Amino acid sequence: MNGAVYLYFGDAKLTTCSFDDLRELGIIPKEGIRLIFYDLDADKEGHPMYMCAEGVLHFERESASWRAVVEEESLRWVPRSEVAQ
């Protein structure tokens, strides 16, 4: 999804795909950077959707991993057919 970073919303931990998106966008991870995140999803009828939300990056020292702090009020679904790849 153009301009957004992949995030598995289940644990909010950045994955290899997340870092691939960051690299393609020319973004170096830094504490507090605001981004739009997306995950693959489907509606009740099985139509492909993106789950999207805004949030900030946070480095968790205990696990030495980057995570997203997602603003739940920004959560929304977008049909994949409406997004140019």
N, C-alpha and C positions, 0 to 999 in steps of 0.2 A: 504494500500500500504506500503510495508516494507520500513522502514527507512525514511518515510515522515510523515508530520503532516497534518491532515485534516484542510482545511480552506475554508469557504464559500467566494469565491472571490468577491461576490457582495458587501460586506461591509468590508472585511478583518478583521473582529472581530473573535477572537478565541471562539470556542463553547465548549460544553461539550465533543463532539467527539474529538476536538483538544486536550483538556487536557487529555483525555483517551490515545491518541496516545503519548503525551509527557510522561505520566506515564509509558507506556509500553516500551518506549525508554530509560527510566531512566533519563530524562531531567527535570530539575527544571527551570521554566521560569525566564529568566534574560534579562534585557535590552541589546539589540544588538546581541543576539545569532543568528548566521546564520543557517537557516534551509531550507529544501526543503518542500514545501507545495503542497497539491493536493486537487482537488475537482472532483466530479463526473460530467461527461459531456457525450455528444454523438456527432458523426460526422453528416454530412448532411444526410447520409443514415440511421441514427439511431443506428449505431454500438456503443456499450459502450466504452467510452474513459475516461482517467484521464486527467484533465487539471493540469499541474505541473508548478511550478516556484520556484525560489530561492528568499529568502528575509531574513529580520531580525525582531526579536521581538521588540515591542515598547509598553511601558505601558502608556496609555493615562489617565492622572490624572483627567481630566474633567469628563470623564465617568467611571473612575475607572475600566478600562477594558484593556486587552491585545489585541493588534492588530498586524498584519503583514504589514511591509513595503515591498511590492513585487517589485522586479526588473523586469519590464515589458519586457525587452529584453531577459530575460531567459524563458519567457512563451513558453510552448510546450505542445503537446498532445501526449499521449501514449495509445495505445489500451490496454484495461483491460486484454485481452487475453494474452498479452505479459508479464504481471506482475504476479509473483508467490505470492500467498496469504499466 
